[in-house]
Amino acid sequence: MPDRPQEMYTRDRLPVQEFSADERFYHRIHPDHVQPDGSVLPVHIQCPNLSCNRSRFSQPWHVLFPLEHFGLWAVFQFDFAHVDKTVQGDGQNVTVYDVVMIHCPDPDNYAHCEVRIHRNGVALREHKINSTAKKKFKLSMSKALRLTRPANMMPA
């Protein structure tokens, strides 16, 4: 018996890199990182490569699979339109980074996407991004996230 809904599997589907402005994305957060007001502090936001699922191919609770590891985590959503398209660092030579949404399915999760940081069209690893730019990205994403499903609720 599969450990997740059949619609999550990639099968022969290719990535779809076109995103609509009103498309939603879902991201799971560990219960310890959810504030009493339902927010997430920027320090708990992954940068770069923030993992999420897109609503075009997913239900919010699909980000909780595999359930034995993530079933009790909280689910947050954000809108594509609310993702900053650039962030910039500081210093003598200010670097502007592109914030890029990439649909990168894996065999068990067709809806999987990542919000990545690019410079000159190349995805960067964390140590290649200015610390101020990382902080700005995390702050921006923490403001964009809205609680969709509280922690400690198993999916139906």
N, C-alpha and C positions, 0 to 999 in steps of 0.2 A: 504494500500500500504506500503511495507517495506521501511524503512528509509535508506537502504543501498543495495548494489548489493547482489543478492542471493548467489554468490560464497563465500561471507564473512561468512555466517552462518555455524556453526560447524556441525549441523545435527548429524549424528552418527559417525563422524570421530574421531579417537583417536589421541593423540599427536604423533608426529614423532620426536624423539630425535636425529636422525642422521642428521648432517649438512655437506654439501660439502664445501671444502675450498674456492670455488668461489661463494658461495651463498652470496646474498646481503640482507641487512636489511634496513628498512625505519623507520625513527623517525621524529615526528613532533616537531617543535620549535615555540614558541610564536614569532610573528613578532618583538616585542620590543627587543628580544634577538639575532636577526640576525645582525651581524656587516656589515658595508658598503661593505666590501670585500667578503661577503658571508660566513664568518666564525661564529663560536659560541664560546664565551668565556667559559673557563672551569667552572666557577662559575654557569653557567646555565645548566650544565649537571647533571642529576639525578644520585645519587649513594647512596645506591645500587638500584637494580631493575630497570634498565633503560629499559623502555617499547619500543618495536619496533614490526614491522611486517616483516615476512620473505618473500623474493621474490618468493620462491617456491610456495606459496599459495596466493600471494597478488600483487596488483598493488601499485605503490608508493602513489597514492592519497587515498588509502583505510585507511591510518592512520588519515585522516581528518574527519572520521565519529565519532560521529554524527556531521554533517555539521553545524548545528546551533551553536555549541560550538567551533569547530576547523576548519571550512571551509576556513578561511582566513590565517591560520598558514602556515609556510614554511615547506617543506618536505626535509629532508636530508637523505642520504644513507651512509652506510658503509659496507665494506666487512668483512665477517667472518674471513678471514685470517689476517685482520688488528686489530683484537681485541687481546690485550695482554692476555696471558693465566694465568699470575700471576701478582700481584702487592705486594709490600712489604712496611711495615711501617718502623718506625725508633725507636730508643730508645735502652735501654740496651739489651732487648731480642727482636731481630728483628723478626717480624711475617711475614710470607709469606702467602698470600691469593690466592686462586684459583679464576679466573674469568671464570664463567660458563654461557653458553647460554642454556636457557631452553625454549622449546616450551610449552607454557601454554595457550591453546586456551580458550576463553570464548564463551558463546553461540552465541554472535553476531559478533565474530571476530576469526575465526579459525586460522588465521595467527599470532596471538599475541604471542610474545616471550618476555623474559626478560633477560637482562645481569645481572647476580647476582654475589655477592661476597660470596665465601664459605671458611670455614676453617674446615679441617678434615671432609669434605663431608657434612657439615651443612651450609645452607643459613643463612647469618648474617643480623641482623638489623643494621641500620646506627650507632647507639650508640655503637656497638660492634666492629667497624672497626677503626683502627688507623687513625688519621686525615691525616697523611702523605700518607698513602695508598689510602685514598679517593681522595686526591689532585692528586696523580699520575694517578689514574683511570680516573678522570675527564679530566686531561690534555691529556692523551692518546686518549680518545674518542673524545675530541674536535678536535684533529689533524686528526682523522680517518673520521670524518663527512664531506661529500661533498654535497653542495646544489644541489638538484634535481628539486625542484619546488619553485620558489620565493613565499614569503608571499603575501597575498591580491589578490590571483587568485582563484576564485571559480572553483572547478572541473567541467569538461565538463559533 
